Amino acid sequence: MFTKIRLDELPEKSVILIEEDLGTIKHIFVQKVGFEAAKAGKRVVYITPKRKEDVNRQMTVFKLKNNPGDFEIIGNFSDSASLPEVCRGDVCIVDPFTSLFVDSGMNDLIKTLKSFIDASRKEDRVFLLTSDMGVIPGRTEQIMRSLVDGVIQFLVVHTGDRINRFINIPKLDGTLPLDNMIPFTVGEEGISIDTRERIE
């Protein structure tokens, strides 16, 4: 699992939450997965409150050419109520998902999440939702984690003057739980898994 960053390493018909305390690694991750999915012939819809130009620029930095295959970026997005209608395609990425619900109630977020879960099952689709941990209330965050099919967390550990990065996967349907976290680095090619660690 996770020897490379690809859609085929994630469960089919699923809703996956990608969390990070603070930073851009989650954005790089979903952009890379979406890019690879589009190259493989999937229709990808990437929804974000950021400007489309900013997303394209970030993808270019990590050597992801703009719009491979069918990769649609919907920028300047702010209408959380319309997410179920706008979030079309074989792969739907909402980045960041939780920030769209900062001013909404928990019920609105859960209703949207359940509509994604229903669509993933009925229409054979994958939803990737990013989250800055702590943006929404803790109870809502925990309910969200309990409802989704998988939770992938990008963690940073400071050791002296070094920064160590790890992937923690507390939940991923269809896979055995991991016994340890997965070390990784970030460079011009994006996220690189440390293959010195055995990952099964």
Secondary structure, 3 states (H helix, E strand, C coil): CCCCCCHHHCCCCEEEEEEECCCCHHHHHHHHHHHHHHHCCCEEEEECCCCHHHHHHHHHHCCCCCCCCEEEEECCCCCHHHHHHHCCCCEEEECCCHHHHCCCCHHHHHHHHHHHHHHHHHHCCEEEEEEECCCCCHHHHHHHHHHCCEEEEEEEEEECCEEEEEEEEEEECCCCCCCCCEEEEEECCEEEECCCCCCC
